[in-house]
Amino acid sequence: MVGRLIHAAWAAALCFAALSLAHPARAADLATQCKAVAAADFSRVTDAPTQVLDARVLAADDRHPALCQVDGYVTSHVGFRLQLPESWNGKFIHIGCGGLCGTDFEQFDRDEIEKIKPVMSCNRALRRGYACIRTDLGHKGGDAKWAYQDLRAQIDYGFRATHVSTLAGKAITEWYYGRAPRLSYFMGCSGGGLQAMSEVQRFPWDFDGVIAGAVPMHGLTTRSTLADLWTYTVTQDAAGQPILTMADIELTHRAVVERCDMNDGVKDGVIGDPRVCRFDPAELTCGKAAAGQCLSPEKVAVIRKIYSGPTSPPAVQGFAGQVLGSELDWPQTVIHGVHYVGYATEAMRYLFLDPAPGPAWTTKDFDLARDYKRLGVTEAIHAAYNPDIRAFKAGGAKLIMYVGWEDRGRAPLMIDYYETMERAMGGKAQTEDFARLFVLPGVSHCFGGEGADNVDYLTALETWVEHGKAPDVLIASKMKPPAVKGDFTYLTRDFPPDPAQVVYTRPVYPYPLQAHYKGRGNPNKAESFRAVAPK
Ligand SMILES: [Ca+2]
């Protein structure tokens, strides 16, 4: 700790020495102005009485420019961190959180966390000159005990914290630079995608443009949690041990990819459209398939259940099965269930039911056929499934949604929302002029997976909002595997990515269009693909 402080101080001194040579007045301004924020009164921000707790200068480093970092809260418990770069582009961005949030910003902003959760980092936006804010959604820690019999905390988490921290962030930004942001954006994935859609539906005037990735449309702790708990319970044996092994899952995945890899016209280990893929795990039953490369009938039955999703209750919207090709995303629920179910258990005990059952609840108490009818209160707070977003459109704002096909069952639910919204908005033409969905083949939850996951969503949104050019295509880059497994820092670097690190590029077209290899040209280059309508 001491060593790091000394290092930081030394780096800061060096940096200020360099700055003071180039811009002696600016360096002094940054420090003075930043200090002044801490003493300023933000208690009268409309609907968001705000207290600044700390404001400090961070010297430029290889991740972010020189900036003033403001920590504070909006009444009564909504924590935020706002970072104000020395050289401002005049714009404001809110970067979404993830999971149950409760971000400890000090911990998060260390390298290790940014590697794992790159979509929750401000650094890429800061390097573009944005003033960037994040909120903890009203509580500390990634558990759910903060929600126990506390409706205020649940409402903050569900939708209020994102809104009021945005109000506070805009007010402080205006005070700091002497003018209001000329444009405001939101960008988030997973829980951050839920924040994004909640803003679009509940506070459509907050942002000029929104990027919503991998959205759990019914709320992070509602139907998706029930569906995952169901998957967990049907994939464990009577002794509570996983029925499937990693080898079983990998075997199934290889067979699925082998079957359907070519439905995008190119053999690249990625399925273009899993919906037209036909595969029955019974084909891998021992006796039919080679010894050592086969599954017992019990395992085949379990895998069928994972693909089908809960069939009882029948036809309850929001309980999609897992998509063909998503197998490598299963282990967190199916094999490492203890960790994952810890999260779901926490939500069931403290957040999901009203009144919450508390610490006595265990997975043995779970009954999907009964519990799916008990979601009303929490979904009123957490869901972001309202397809009527006319107010958002009327304000001139733009929306980019994205999801990966390998993100277990999320893509079908986002597609369902997009198509429902399209009908509510009056049709395709009335929708695609302000909202578009991109479904990425082979991509896992927000990023990762076997497909191309590195996409410059923010430039696409800027181009749409600021220059009126809608994203007819996004270019996704498949990056070389990181030297250390699980290091996703390539997703926080600037665009375009270093060509030496790119394995191949692919176009991603607005849903429902898909990329298909032209049959000639370098299959590693996006220009060798064209848009086709789904079969
Ligand atoms: Ca393929």
Boltz pocket constraint, residues with backbone or C-beta under 6 A from the ligand:
constraints:
  - pocket:
      binder: B
      contacts: [[A, 260], [A, 261], [A, 262], [A, 263], [A, 264], [A, 265], [A, 266], [A, 267], [A, 268], [A, 269], [A, 270], [A, 271], [A, 272]]
      max_distance: 6.0
